[in-house]
Amino acid sequence: MDYFLTEEQQMIKEVARKIAEERIKPLRAELDEKEEFPRELLKVIAQSDLFGVFIPQEYGGFGGGSFENCLAVEELSRGCLGVSTSFAASGLGSDPILLYGSEEQKKKYLPEVAAGRKLAAFALTESTAGSDAGGILTSAELKGNEYVLNGTKQWITNAGEADLYSVIAITDRSKGPRGASAFIVEKGDPGFGFGKKESKMGIRASATGELIFNQCRIPKDRLLGREGMGFIAAMKTFDLSRPGVGAQGVGLAQAALEEAVQFARTRVQFGKPIMTFQAIQHMLADMATLIEAARALVYSAARFIDSGAKDVSKISAMAKVFASDAAMKVTTDAVQVFGGTGYMRDYPVEKMMRDAKILQIYEGTNQVQRNIIGQELNKEGGRKKG
Ligand SMILES: Cc1cc2nc3c(=O)[nH]c(=O)nc-3n(C[C@H](O)[C@H](O)[C@H](O)COP(=O)(O)OP(=O)(O)OC[C@H]3O[C@@H](n4cnc5c(N)ncnc54)[C@H](O)[C@@H]3O)c2cc1C
């Protein structure tokens, strides 16, 4: 399928694919087994300038947008979803700076992220606040020229590994949803530390852990935007990033399909390759069709965002929900095509199936995405836009 990529977009895709094939694939099983953070691979990705594909040129990036980011994420995800999650989470962590940062903040932080010298992370979730972000307890109080943060964030991707953290904290509890604000916290800030590191079902190469703020003091110019904009910043960040989760699903599902086709062509039962059985062909045909539909939706959503459209919540949620459900189905079916072999750790499809599950959970569960789509439909009152 031709998506009419420009020369530069084609180059991003090829660079990311080469890294996935030559550098990530040979290491993915070991990283998964050892739950090891892919520091060296992230350096390779940085050397290829992929961290900056969506960052404007004036801040040291390539000057692309959500679409270019999706191309890079898709190809890296073909290699290993744990590695692509570590990569994509840095984009997620820098999105609030891109969206709400002052000129000084952008100049200070974005070139570092674009060059891959600094890794970023995004911290909203707490033990009391998952789907219901309004339940966060982490507080930030202005004292003189500093904000003092207290609280604990959980399940933060790149925790302990990232240098910069976009953190959502309550500045005025009496204001409800308008009482949260967004801050940049740097590794090494006084009173900022890391707690439990999680052991996970999938994406085991990525680091997931706690951030602990204990009388953590940061200069007041680390506030992003204005006080009270924390939840808006979080929601706009997700609007921007969710097609990227969809792109992870597309890349992962594509990798699973390729493994399944190769296996089906060589595995012989009843005297013939299993590929010749119509039941197997139909399963593979459905997998391929789902992937192409997911890719088309993800690319459309990303291009819509890059067009400068304001109202992107619905299409962004659709891209995430459709492509992540597709990835779960395709990776599960890939294991089925492999039969018992697919259940064994010697083959990559069992890891792909374990990895796929997270795409239906993080950056808002797929139930929450359907809530967003439903609410937008209600707002539109049945009138199709565009
Ligand atoms: C590996 C991993 C990495 C993560 N990385 C980050 C990160 O970098 N930064 C960050 O801030 N967070 C991160 N998270 C947190 C993630 O975004 C949350 O897990 C997710 O938003 C869901 O919250 P929860 O797990 O508390 O589930 P809950 O909110 O407790 O939901 C439990 C179940 O109830 C359903 N549910 C809840 N409310 C509704 C509703 N209103 N309607 C219908 N169904 C509902 C959910 O869909 C789910 O099935 C990460 C999580 C994991 C597992």
The ligand as an SDF file (V2000), in Angstrom:
LIG
                    3D

 53 58  0  0  0  0  0  0  0  0999 V2000
    3.4190   -0.6990   31.8870 C   0  0  0  0  0  0  0  0  0  0  0  0
    2.6860    0.5730   32.2190 C   0  0  0  0  0  0  0  0  0  0  0  0
    3.2590    1.7890   31.8880 C   0  0  0  0  0  0  0  0  0  0  0  0
    2.6160    2.9850   32.2240 C   0  0  0  0  0  0  0  0  0  0  0  0
    3.2190    4.1900   31.9600 N   0  0  0  0  0  0  0  0  0  0  0  0
    2.6600    5.3310   32.4420 C   0  0  0  0  0  0  0  0  0  0  0  0
    3.3430    6.5870   32.3220 C   0  0  0  0  0  0  0  0  0  0  0  0
    4.4390    6.6790   31.7320 O   0  0  0  0  0  0  0  0  0  0  0  0
    2.7660    7.6890   32.8850 N   0  0  0  0  0  0  0  0  0  0  0  0
    1.5790    7.6430   33.5440 C   0  0  0  0  0  0  0  0  0  0  0  0
    1.1280    8.6680   34.0450 O   0  0  0  0  0  0  0  0  0  0  0  0
    0.8990    6.4710   33.6450 N   0  0  0  0  0  0  0  0  0  0  0  0
    1.4040    5.3250   33.1300 C   0  0  0  0  0  0  0  0  0  0  0  0
    0.7400    4.1240   33.2560 N   0  0  0  0  0  0  0  0  0  0  0  0
   -0.5700    4.1010   33.8770 C   0  0  0  0  0  0  0  0  0  0  0  0
   -1.7100    3.8200   32.8950 C   0  0  0  0  0  0  0  0  0  0  0  0
   -1.9540    4.9450   32.0960 O   0  0  0  0  0  0  0  0  0  0  0  0
   -2.9370    3.3820   33.7280 C   0  0  0  0  0  0  0  0  0  0  0  0
   -2.6510    2.0560   34.1640 O   0  0  0  0  0  0  0  0  0  0  0  0
   -4.2280    3.4340   32.9550 C   0  0  0  0  0  0  0  0  0  0  0  0
   -4.6010    4.7570   32.6800 O   0  0  0  0  0  0  0  0  0  0  0  0
   -5.3950    2.7590   33.6960 C   0  0  0  0  0  0  0  0  0  0  0  0
   -5.4400    3.0750   35.0420 O   0  0  0  0  0  0  0  0  0  0  0  0
   -5.5090    1.8910   36.1130 P   0  0  0  0  0  0  0  0  0  0  0  0
   -4.4880    0.9060   35.7510 O   0  0  0  0  0  0  0  0  0  0  0  0
   -5.4460    2.4890   37.4700 O   0  0  0  0  0  0  0  0  0  0  0  0
   -6.9010    1.1920   35.8950 O   0  0  0  0  0  0  0  0  0  0  0  0
   -8.3210    1.6070   36.5470 P   0  0  0  0  0  0  0  0  0  0  0  0
   -8.6150    3.0340   36.2700 O   0  0  0  0  0  0  0  0  0  0  0  0
   -8.3470    1.1520   37.9610 O   0  0  0  0  0  0  0  0  0  0  0  0
   -9.3130    0.7300   35.6850 O   0  0  0  0  0  0  0  0  0  0  0  0
   -9.5630   -0.6420   35.9480 C   0  0  0  0  0  0  0  0  0  0  0  0
  -10.5590   -1.1250   34.9000 C   0  0  0  0  0  0  0  0  0  0  0  0
  -11.7710   -0.3590   34.9920 O   0  0  0  0  0  0  0  0  0  0  0  0
  -12.0590    0.2540   33.7420 C   0  0  0  0  0  0  0  0  0  0  0  0
  -12.6320    1.5810   33.9440 N   0  0  0  0  0  0  0  0  0  0  0  0
  -12.2100    2.5410   34.8190 C   0  0  0  0  0  0  0  0  0  0  0  0
  -12.9940    3.6230   34.7170 N   0  0  0  0  0  0  0  0  0  0  0  0
  -13.8890    3.3800   33.7460 C   0  0  0  0  0  0  0  0  0  0  0  0
  -14.9620    4.1150   33.1740 C   0  0  0  0  0  0  0  0  0  0  0  0
  -15.2630    5.3560   33.5420 N   0  0  0  0  0  0  0  0  0  0  0  0
  -15.6990    3.5290   32.1790 N   0  0  0  0  0  0  0  0  0  0  0  0
  -15.4210    2.2510   31.7720 C   0  0  0  0  0  0  0  0  0  0  0  0
  -14.4200    1.5020   32.2970 N   0  0  0  0  0  0  0  0  0  0  0  0
  -13.6600    2.0660   33.2570 C   0  0  0  0  0  0  0  0  0  0  0  0
  -10.7160    0.3410   33.0210 C   0  0  0  0  0  0  0  0  0  0  0  0
  -10.8780    0.4140   31.6150 O   0  0  0  0  0  0  0  0  0  0  0  0
  -10.0470   -0.9480   33.4670 C   0  0  0  0  0  0  0  0  0  0  0  0
  -10.4920   -2.0090   32.6670 O   0  0  0  0  0  0  0  0  0  0  0  0
    1.3540    2.9380   32.8860 C   0  0  0  0  0  0  0  0  0  0  0  0
    0.7790    1.7000   33.1760 C   0  0  0  0  0  0  0  0  0  0  0  0
    1.4200    0.5280   32.8780 C   0  0  0  0  0  0  0  0  0  0  0  0
    0.7770   -0.7820   33.2440 C   0  0  0  0  0  0  0  0  0  0  0  0
  1  2  1  0
  2  3  1  0
  2 52  2  0
  3  4  2  0
  4  5  1  0
  4 50  1  0
  5  6  2  0
  6  7  1  0
  6 13  1  0
  7  8  2  0
  7  9  1  0
  9 10  1  0
 10 11  2  0
 10 12  1  0
 12 13  2  0
 13 14  1  0
 14 15  1  0
 14 50  1  0
 15 16  1  0
 16 17  1  0
 16 18  1  0
 18 19  1  0
 18 20  1  0
 20 21  1  0
 20 22  1  0
 22 23  1  0
 23 24  1  0
 24 25  2  0
 24 26  1  0
 24 27  1  0
 27 28  1  0
 28 29  2  0
 28 30  1  0
 28 31  1  0
 31 32  1  0
 32 33  1  0
 33 34  1  0
 33 48  1  0
 34 35  1  0
 35 36  1  0
 35 46  1  0
 36 37  1  0
 36 45  1  0
 37 38  2  0
 38 39  1  0
 39 40  1  0
 39 45  2  0
 40 41  1  0
 40 42  2  0
 42 43  1  0
 43 44  2  0
 44 45  1  0
 46 47  1  0
 46 48  1  0
 48 49  1  0
 50 51  2  0
 51 52  1  0
 52 53  1  0
M  END
$$$$
